């Protein structure tokens, strides 16, 4: 029971830290991990899946292993364990910074300053902003808010509930590796395969929970479930599909369609085709839904962590 309370207090404090402070401005642990992973890549890169898999094991395994050692060192000190959980949670979640970036772009669109919105969009996602009009930028922001709610908040808390601090850190490490090497470019098609596939596996439970909570908490629950069931499987990403479809249905808007990434054009299926086009006001609605989903996830994670601990205790006593 003490461990259950430690996780509950630590994760709650970490989310409050994110809410009040956003991401750490200097010495961000995720940025430090990214620099270390880039150095490992420079040493290991070969156009081969095996070398890419080794890169994933060294980077993600090393981060999760270090977190496990720290957790073991403080396991008999509840205050220190809670502080470690709080620090890890604050470091790996990014809901507040996500909302701030989205709202900054939304404010620029509301003021009619499309050029300012285009300049800011790369801070949020990898779309080519020069190919987008105001509505296209708003759609890109809502899609990014939806997907990153799963990647930057829900997924981390799910793995924290399952595996404590090593789960929090390991999930963020894998997600960061996917962003660095998991895309389908000529350089990373083979080398990044392992990171991309592991990210799909680890992101699976968080994506489904995000979609379910968006349907539960969104303004149109039936629309969210309908779009999730009808359209999620048509998305090229097994995890972004349910999340974006559920957000689209919950908000009553259309997402998906033609996208441009660094000159590469993708024609994705439309999600929630009966919805209306996205406009700048929907950005604020998406951010509010994201915040609500994050809060509900914390409650679910605390309950799940207690269930996991009780299950382990029961197995040990058999």
C-alpha positions as CSV (number, residue, x, y, z in Angstrom):
1,X,0.0,0.0,0.0
2,X,2.9,2.4,0.8
3,X,4.2,1.9,-2.8
4,X,0.7,2.7,-4.2
5,X,0.6,6.0,-2.2
6,X,4.2,6.8,-3.3
7,X,3.2,6.5,-7.0
8,X,0.0,8.5,-6.5
9,X,1.7,11.3,-4.6
10,X,4.7,11.4,-7.0
11,X,2.7,11.3,-10.2
12,X,0.3,13.9,-9.0
13,X,3.1,16.2,-7.9
14,X,4.8,15.7,-11.3
15,X,1.7,16.6,-13.2
16,X,1.1,19.7,-11.0
17,X,4.8,20.7,-11.7
18,X,4.1,20.4,-15.5
19,X,0.9,22.4,-15.1
20,X,2.6,25.2,-13.2
21,X,6.0,25.2,-14.9
22,X,5.7,23.4,-18.2
23,X,8.9,21.6,-19.5
24,X,12.2,22.3,-17.7
25,X,13.7,25.3,-19.5
26,X,17.3,24.3,-19.0
27,X,19.0,20.9,-18.7
28,X,15.8,19.0,-19.9
29,X,16.5,15.3,-19.3
30,X,14.7,14.4,-22.6
31,X,17.0,16.8,-24.5
32,X,20.0,15.2,-22.8
33,X,18.8,11.8,-23.8
34,X,18.4,13.0,-27.3
35,X,22.0,14.2,-27.5
36,X,23.2,10.9,-26.0
37,X,21.1,8.9,-28.5
38,X,22.5,11.0,-31.4
39,X,26.0,10.2,-30.2
40,X,25.2,6.5,-30.1
41,X,23.7,6.8,-33.6
42,X,26.9,8.4,-35.0
43,X,28.9,5.4,-33.6
44,X,26.5,2.6,-34.7
45,X,24.7,3.8,-37.8
46,X,24.6,1.2,-40.6
47,X,21.9,0.8,-43.2
48,X,20.8,-2.4,-41.4
49,X,17.9,-3.4,-39.1
50,X,20.2,-5.2,-36.7
51,X,22.4,-2.2,-36.0
52,X,19.2,-0.1,-35.5
53,X,17.9,-2.7,-33.0
54,X,21.2,-2.4,-31.1
55,X,20.8,1.4,-31.1
56,X,17.3,1.0,-29.6
57,X,18.5,-1.5,-26.9
58,X,21.5,0.6,-25.9
59,X,19.5,3.9,-25.7
60,X,16.1,2.8,-24.4
61,X,17.4,-0.1,-22.4
62,X,20.1,2.1,-20.8
63,X,17.6,4.8,-19.8
64,X,15.1,2.3,-18.3
65,X,18.0,0.5,-16.6
66,X,19.3,3.6,-15.0
67,X,15.8,4.5,-13.8
68,X,15.4,1.0,-12.3
69,X,18.7,1.4,-10.4
70,X,17.6,4.8,-9.0
71,X,14.2,3.4,-8.1
72,X,15.8,0.4,-6.3
73,X,18.1,2.8,-4.4
74,X,15.2,4.7,-2.9
75,X,12.6,2.0,-2.6
76,X,12.8,1.9,1.2
77,X,12.5,5.7,1.5
78,X,9.0,6.7,0.7
79,X,9.7,10.4,0.5
80,X,12.7,10.0,-1.8
81,X,10.7,7.5,-3.9
82,X,7.8,10.0,-4.3
83,X,10.3,12.8,-5.2
84,X,11.9,10.6,-7.8
85,X,8.5,9.7,-9.3
86,X,7.5,13.4,-9.3
87,X,10.8,14.4,-11.1
88,X,10.4,11.6,-13.6
89,X,6.8,12.5,-14.3
90,X,7.5,16.2,-14.7
91,X,10.4,15.4,-17.0
92,X,8.5,13.0,-19.4
93,X,5.1,14.5,-19.7
94,X,4.5,17.6,-21.8
95,X,0.9,18.5,-21.7
96,X,1.3,22.1,-20.6
97,X,4.0,22.9,-23.2
98,X,1.8,21.2,-25.8
99,X,-1.2,23.4,-24.9
100,X,0.9,26.6,-24.8
101,X,2.3,26.0,-28.3
102,X,-1.2,25.1,-29.7
103,X,-2.7,28.2,-28.1
104,X,0.1,30.5,-29.4
105,X,-0.7,29.4,-32.9
106,X,-4.5,29.6,-32.3
107,X,-4.0,33.2,-31.0
108,X,-2.1,34.1,-34.2
109,X,-4.8,32.7,-36.4
110,X,-7.5,34.5,-34.4
111,X,-5.7,37.7,-35.0
112,X,-5.5,37.0,-38.7
113,X,-1.7,36.7,-38.6
114,X,-1.3,33.5,-40.7
115,X,2.4,34.2,-41.3
116,X,3.1,34.2,-37.5
117,X,1.1,30.9,-37.2
118,X,3.2,29.4,-40.0
119,X,6.5,30.4,-38.3
120,X,5.3,28.8,-35.0
121,X,3.9,25.6,-36.4
122,X,7.3,23.7,-36.6
123,X,7.5,24.1,-32.8
124,X,4.5,21.7,-32.6
125,X,4.8,19.3,-35.5
126,X,6.8,18.4,-38.6
127,X,4.3,19.7,-41.3
128,X,5.5,22.0,-44.0
129,X,3.8,25.2,-42.9
130,X,4.3,27.0,-46.3
131,X,1.8,24.7,-48.0
132,X,-1.0,25.4,-45.4
133,X,-3.7,28.1,-45.3
134,X,-5.3,29.2,-42.0
135,X,-7.7,26.2,-41.8
136,X,-4.9,23.8,-42.8
137,X,-2.8,25.1,-39.9
138,X,-5.7,24.8,-37.5
139,X,-6.2,21.2,-38.6
140,X,-2.5,20.4,-38.2
141,X,-2.6,21.8,-34.7
142,X,-5.7,19.8,-33.6
143,X,-4.2,16.6,-35.0
144,X,-0.9,17.3,-33.2
145,X,-2.8,18.0,-29.9
146,X,-4.7,14.8,-30.3
147,X,-1.6,12.6,-31.1
148,X,0.6,14.2,-28.5
149,X,-2.0,13.8,-25.8
150,X,-1.3,10.1,-26.2
151,X,2.5,10.4,-26.7
152,X,3.3,13.2,-24.2
153,X,0.9,12.4,-21.4
154,X,-1.3,9.3,-21.4
155,X,1.2,6.8,-22.7
156,X,3.8,7.8,-20.1
157,X,1.3,7.6,-17.2
158,X,0.1,4.2,-18.4
159,X,3.7,2.8,-18.4
160,X,4.3,4.5,-15.1
161,X,1.3,2.6,-13.6
162,X,2.6,-0.6,-15.0
163,X,6.3,-0.3,-14.2
164,X,6.9,2.8,-12.1
165,X,9.7,5.2,-12.8
166,X,11.4,2.8,-15.3
167,X,8.1,2.6,-17.2
168,X,7.9,6.4,-17.3
169,X,11.5,6.8,-18.5
170,X,11.4,3.8,-20.9
171,X,8.3,5.0,-22.6
172,X,9.7,8.5,-23.2
173,X,13.0,7.1,-24.4
174,X,11.3,4.9,-27.0
175,X,9.0,7.7,-28.1
176,X,12.0,10.0,-28.5
177,X,13.9,7.5,-30.5
178,X,10.9,7.0,-32.8
179,X,10.9,10.8,-33.4
180,X,14.6,10.8,-34.1
181,X,15.1,7.7,-36.3
182,X,11.6,6.1,-36.7
183,X,10.5,8.0,-39.8
184,X,10.5,6.4,-43.3
185,X,13.4,8.3,-44.9
186,X,16.1,6.7,-47.0
187,X,18.5,7.1,-44.0
188,X,16.3,5.5,-41.4
189,X,14.0,3.1,-43.2
190,X,16.1,0.1,-41.9
191,X,18.1,1.6,-39.1
192,X,14.9,3.1,-37.4
193,X,12.7,0.1,-37.9
194,X,13.2,-1.3,-34.4
195,X,12.6,2.0,-32.7
196,X,9.4,2.6,-34.8
197,X,8.0,-0.9,-34.1
198,X,8.8,-0.7,-30.4
199,X,7.1,2.7,-30.2
200,X,4.0,1.1,-31.9
201,X,3.9,-1.6,-29.3
202,X,4.5,0.6,-26.2
203,X,2.1,3.3,-27.6
204,X,-0.8,0.8,-28.1
205,X,-2.4,0.9,-24.6
206,X,-2.0,4.6,-24.2
207,X,-3.5,5.4,-27.6
208,X,-6.6,3.3,-26.8
209,X,-7.0,4.8,-23.4
210,X,-6.7,8.3,-24.9
211,X,-9.4,7.5,-27.5
212,X,-11.7,6.1,-24.8
213,X,-11.3,9.0,-22.5
214,X,-11.8,11.5,-25.3
215,X,-15.0,9.7,-26.1
216,X,-16.0,9.8,-22.4
217,X,-15.1,13.4,-21.7
218,X,-15.6,15.0,-25.1
219,X,-18.6,17.1,-26.1
220,X,-19.9,14.4,-28.5
221,X,-19.3,11.0,-27.1
222,X,-21.3,9.1,-29.7
223,X,-19.5,10.9,-32.5
224,X,-16.2,10.0,-31.0
225,X,-17.0,6.3,-30.8
226,X,-18.5,6.3,-34.2
227,X,-15.5,7.9,-35.8
228,X,-13.1,5.7,-33.9
229,X,-14.9,2.6,-35.0
230,X,-15.3,3.7,-38.6
231,X,-12.1,5.5,-39.4
232,X,-9.2,4.6,-37.0
233,X,-8.1,1.5,-38.9
234,X,-7.8,3.6,-42.1
235,X,-5.0,5.8,-40.7
236,X,-1.4,4.6,-41.5
237,X,-0.4,4.8,-37.8
238,X,-1.9,2.1,-35.6
239,X,-1.9,4.4,-32.6
240,X,-2.5,7.9,-34.1
241,X,-5.5,6.5,-35.9
242,X,-7.7,5.8,-32.8
243,X,-6.7,9.0,-31.1
244,X,-7.2,11.4,-34.0
245,X,-10.4,9.7,-35.0
246,X,-11.8,10.0,-31.5
247,X,-10.8,13.6,-31.2
248,X,-12.4,14.4,-34.6
249,X,-15.6,12.8,-33.6
250,X,-15.7,14.3,-30.1
251,X,-15.1,17.8,-31.5
252,X,-17.3,17.3,-34.6
253,X,-14.6,18.2,-37.1
254,X,-12.9,16.5,-40.0
255,X,-9.2,15.6,-39.7
256,X,-6.8,13.9,-42.1
257,X,-6.5,14.4,-45.8
258,X,-3.5,15.7,-47.7
259,X,-0.4,16.4,-45.7
260,X,3.1,17.7,-46.6
261,X,6.3,16.8,-44.7
262,X,9.5,18.4,-45.9
263,X,8.4,18.2,-49.5
264,X,6.9,14.7,-49.2
265,X,3.1,14.7,-49.8
266,X,0.9,12.1,-48.2
267,X,-2.8,11.6,-48.9
268,X,-4.3,10.2,-45.8
269,X,-8.0,9.2,-45.3
270,X,-10.4,11.7,-43.9
271,X,-11.4,11.0,-40.3
272,X,-15.0,11.8,-39.3
273,X,-16.0,12.8,-42.9
274,X,-19.4,14.1,-41.7
275,X,-17.8,16.7,-39.5
276,X,-17.1,20.3,-40.4
277,X,-13.8,21.8,-41.4
278,X,-11.5,22.8,-38.5
279,X,-11.1,26.5,-37.6
280,X,-9.0,28.3,-35.1
281,X,-11.6,28.1,-32.3
282,X,-11.3,24.3,-32.4
283,X,-7.7,24.6,-31.2
284,X,-8.8,25.8,-27.7
285,X,-11.5,23.1,-27.6
286,X,-8.9,20.4,-28.4
287,X,-6.5,21.7,-25.7
288,X,-9.3,21.6,-23.1
289,X,-10.2,18.1,-24.1
290,X,-6.5,17.1,-23.9
291,X,-6.2,18.6,-20.4
292,X,-9.3,16.7,-19.3
293,X,-8.0,13.4,-20.7
294,X,-4.7,14.0,-18.9
295,X,-6.5,14.4,-15.6
296,X,-8.6,11.4,-16.1
297,X,-5.5,9.4,-17.0
298,X,-3.8,10.3,-13.8
299,X,-6.8,8.9,-11.8
300,X,-6.8,5.8,-13.9
301,X,-3.1,5.3,-13.5
302,X,-3.2,5.6,-9.7
303,X,-6.0,2.9,-9.6
304,X,-4.1,0.7,-12.1
305,X,-0.9,1.0,-10.2
306,X,-2.6,-0.2,-7.0
307,X,-4.1,-3.1,-8.9
308,X,-0.7,-4.1,-10.3
309,X,0.8,-4.0,-6.9
310,X,-2.0,-6.1,-5.4
311,X,-1.7,-8.6,-8.2
312,X,2.1,-9.0,-7.6
313,X,1.4,-9.4,-3.8
314,X,-1.2,-12.0,-4.5
315,X,1.1,-14.0,-6.8
316,X,4.0,-13.8,-4.4
317,X,1.7,-15.2,-1.6
318,X,0.5,-18.2,-3.6
